[in-house]
Amino acid sequence: MNQDTVVNLASQAMSLALKIAGPLLLVGLVIGLVISIFQAVTQIQEQSLTLIPKIVGMAVVVVLLGPWMLGQLVSYTTALYTSIPTMVGS
C-alpha cells in the first residue's frame, strides 16, 4: 500500500462523512438560526428553547434519510472490503 492509496482512502472517507453528516448539520444550523432570530425578536433568553427543536429536527432527518445514509455507509464499506486484496498486494 503506497501513499497515494492512503490519501485516496482518507479522501473518500472524509467525503462520505461530509455527505452523510451534511443534512444533519444543515438542519441543525437552520433551526438554530430561526430560533436565535425568534429569541432576538421576542427577547426570550431561554437556553432549552433551542435544544428541543434541534433534537426533533435532527430526529426527523434521521428517520427520513436514515436508509439512504445507511446505504451509503454499507456501499462504501463493501467496496473497501472488496478492495483489500488489491491494496495489500501492491
C-alpha positions in Angstrom: 0.0 0.0 0.0 1.5 3.3 -1.1 1.0 6.8 0.0 -1.4 7.6 -2.9 -3.7 4.8 -1.8 -3.9 6.0 1.8 -4.6 9.6 0.7 -7.3 8.4 -1.7 -8.9 6.2 1.1 -8.8 9.1 3.5 -10.3 11.5 0.9 -13.1 9.1 0.2 -13.9 8.6 3.9 -13.9 12.3 4.6 -16.1 12.9 1.6 -18.6 10.2 2.7 -18.6 11.6 6.2 -19.4 15.1 4.9 -22.1 13.7 2.6 -23.8 11.8 5.5 -23.4 14.5 8.2 -24.3 17.4 5.8 -28.1 17.1 6.1 -28.0 16.8 9.9 -25.6 19.8 10.2 -27.7 21.8 7.8 -30.9 21.2 9.7 -29.3 22.0 13.0 -27.9 25.2 11.6 -31.2 26.3 10.1 -33.2 25.5 13.2 -30.7 27.2 15.4 -30.7 30.3 13.2 -34.5 30.5 13.2 -34.7 30.0 17.0 -32.0 32.6 17.5 -33.8 35.2 15.4 -37.1 34.4 17.3 -35.2 34.8 20.6 -33.8 38.1 19.5 -37.1 39.5 18.4 -39.0 38.4 21.4 -36.1 38.9 23.9 -36.7 35.4 25.4 -33.3 34.1 26.5 -34.1 30.5 27.4 -31.3 28.0 26.6 -33.5 25.0 26.4 -35.6 26.7 23.7 -33.1 25.8 21.1 -32.3 22.3 22.2 -35.7 20.6 21.8 -36.4 21.9 18.2 -32.9 20.8 17.1 -33.3 17.4 18.5 -36.7 17.0 16.9 -35.5 18.3 13.6 -32.4 16.0 13.5 -34.6 13.0 14.5 -36.9 13.7 11.6 -33.9 13.9 9.2 -32.5 10.6 10.6 -35.9 9.0 10.1 -36.3 10.3 6.6 -32.7 10.0 5.4 -31.6 7.1 7.6 -32.0 4.4 5.0 -30.0 6.5 2.4 -27.3 7.2 5.0 -27.0 3.5 5.9 -26.9 2.5 2.2 -24.0 4.9 1.6 -22.1 3.5 4.5 -22.7 -0.1 3.5 -21.7 0.5 -0.1 -18.5 2.3 0.9 -17.7 -0.4 3.4 -18.4 -3.2 0.9 -16.2 -1.5 -1.7 -13.5 -1.0 0.9 -13.5 -4.7 2.0 -13.5 -6.0 -1.6 -10.5 -3.8 -2.5 -8.4 -5.0 0.4 -6.7 -7.8 -1.5 -5.7 -5.4 -4.3 -4.3 -2.9 -1.8 -2.3 -5.4 0.2 -0.8 -7.0 -2.9 0.5 -3.7 -4.3 
